[in-house]
Amino acid sequence: MNASKAGVMLQQRIVPFPKSISPEARAALERLVRNDGMPLNALYQMPAPEAYDAWMSIKITADVQYAAAVKRLADTLRSSVETVEVDGATIHIATPDTPFRSDCAYIDLHGGALVFGGGDACRVGAQMQADQHGVRCYGVDYRMPPEHPYPAALDDCLTAYRHVLDRHSPGNIVMGGRSAGGNLAVAMALRARDEGLPLPAGLVLLSPQVDLTESGDSFEINRMVDAVLPGSLMKSNLLYASGADLEHPYLSPLFGNLDGLPATFLQTGTRDLFLSNTVRMHRQLRRAKVPTELHVFEAMPHGGFMGGTPEDRELAEEVSRFVRDRWAER
């Protein structure tokens, strides 16, 4: 009897930057690797889930880096923003500076591996979405581990959603998130449905982290090929879950019953570590008869090409069109 086959053996090789993308996108990929081809982000290692002090140190460093990054965006943003506390949840409410549809709302759930990306970055993200969509945007600055593991973030998202429902018809609400924010957007929709709340008009899931078990094919195929996210986030997944079952739909929405979810926009790239997350979620939504769009961009890594490329602008235009269509249907 033949032994079972483990998989396909690959020889060590360089995966070239393709000529099939814009010069700006190619330059973005080149900036993410060393001269020897090693992704710069692969040089950083996350601590063990139980290493509380180490995680706190990393979060402090990340907050400083995020603050520096968003400071550079300050002069480009037009929306005003105020921060409110609602039953323990922090929400940054961004309002366009031009006439806008006051009946419509966008809820933004930030990314950051379920551990990073709050504070200044979340506030600026809300302003960016308000500018892009021309409506009031509610950026949820959800609590995160190690201080606040699951289900704190999901609780905050649900609290924020109830707050928005008190001010807007569900048919005029669209909710979206990138990476970890995509996880929380679907998880919150599932929990809202389970608790009898009306669902929003649409979901925007950009390279969503919908499978914390990391069972998909691209976690191997795109490992070290995705220069933004070159390897596993399992340590942060376990930190976030804090002992809860990673396969639970509120942690890994890919494994949930998706019946009744609203129309959904999905985006990924051929070099995205989360490519499998996104295409599998698309198939699951299709099986559940949910109207779904899947947009796969050539050679795009996790999170896009960091802005400023034709591909990033095309993605933004597609998202804006999808969001407008959801409101036009009401």
Sequence and secondary structure as in RCSB ss.txt:
>XXXX:A:sequence
MNASKAGVMLQQRIVPFPKSISPEARAALERLVRNDGMPLNALYQMPAPEAYDAWMSIKITADVQYAAAVKRLAD
TLRSSVETVEVDGATIHIATPDTPFRSDCAYIDLHGGALVFGGGDACRVGAQMQADQHGVRCYGVDYRMPPEHPY
PAALDDCLTAYRHVLDRHSPGNIVMGGRSAGGNLAVAMALRARDEGLPLPAGLVLLSPQVDLTESGDSFEINRMV
DAVLPGSLMKSNLLYASGADLEHPYLSPLFGNLDGLPATFLQTGTRDLFLSNTVRMHRQLRRAKVPTELHVFEAM
PHGGFMGGTPEDRELAEEVSRFVRDRWAER
>XXXX:A:secstr
                  SSS HHHHHHHHHTB TTS BGGGG     TT HHHHHHHHHHHHHHHHHHHHTTGG
G   EEEEEEETTEEEEEEE SS   TT EEEEE  STTTS  THHHHHHHHHHHHHHTSEEEEE    TTTS T
THHHHHHHHHHHHHHTTS GGGEEEEEETHHHHHHHHHHHHHHHTT    SEEEEES    TT  STHHHHTTTT
 SSS S  HHHHHHHHTTS TTSTTT GGGS  TT  EEEEEEETT TTHHHHHHHHHHHHHTT  EEEEEETT 
 TT SSSSSHHHHHHHHHHHHHHHHHHHT 
